Amino acid sequence: MTAGNGIPAVELENVTKRFADFTAVDSLNLNIGENTFFAMLGPSGCGKTTTLRMIGGFEDPTSGTIRLHGDDVTGLKPYRRAVNTVFQSYALFPHMTVAENVAFGLRRKKVDDAEVKRRVGETLELVQLSARGSAKPRQLSGGQQQRVALARALINHPRVLLLDEPLGALDLKLRKEMQIELKRIQQEVGITFIHVTHDQEEAMTMADTIAVMNQGRIERLGSPSEIYEDPRTPFVAGFLGASNLMSGTVSGNEVGLPNGAVIRLTDIQAARCNGHNEVQIGVRPEKLSFFGSNDGNAPVNRLSGVIADTSFTGTSTQYLVEVPGIGQVAVVEQNLGDIHDPGEEVTVAWKPEHTFVVE
């Protein structure tokens, strides 16, 4: 699987990692391009962190090859790879100032004082902490500490930066702010960021390309919009956002559901059925809208039922509609008008291009 163009910044070839009789990563093949913000997304135990640790040199693969910019680094120690890692714990030295923490790697390499001062100044400016160079970590907020950890990793000019759940310890508001900051910094420094997370919104906000991992394998690879609009498997459809999944019988560009409703497919989605008679289709809750049962303006794909539950979330309202023969269908509508009440009979409809087929 390939993410990005040209010579890969990172290349994994048939990489497998076993712990006793458990296979954490299973024959993984992946190319990650230069200057890419790449996210590995998945639940706990899917192999994403183990993959990151193998790229960084903290774990050795059981088999397979790891290349960085074309060079085989499979057996090299972390300090001999042109990568740096930012961990969730920050791992800052509490007795050192911000500037001293950031300069630590350069001091160990015995870089001269003038060069250290120049690069520390540039890096603190990059992470917007120029005024806090003399502060100790305990005097900083969680978000500022994360910026220091990021600066300490970037000052060594790595060609690849590895981020292991770096925002997991932050509160929601700060996490959202740091998502924007991380993306800005990646674009400014122009290197490859590989980010591990279980947070789907975090991955979609920052990443150019996402690999959704499941049981040690990549189940879907693509841009956030590609994966969201066409998840292709039930796991991806359920993990990356919410989906309404329904089983039915294919006939040409139509899928007949158990309750007698007929769902239209586009030519592209019909081709994805690969000649199967029985398929599973899906539609995202926000693609559905309420219409009158005889409304001529309603899209062709329609289901009728009764509202079973209403949840007001501020900007939108989430509904569960009980559809005979199908079960509960989720609908999300922006709060631009009246809110429907439980027990109300409704028709929900969506356009054919918003239907996706899962394998």
Summary of the structure (lengths in Angstrom):
residues: 359
radius of gyration: 24.4
end to end distance: 18.2
largest distance: 78.2
contacts: 1133
relative contact order: 0.12
helix: 29%
strand: 35%
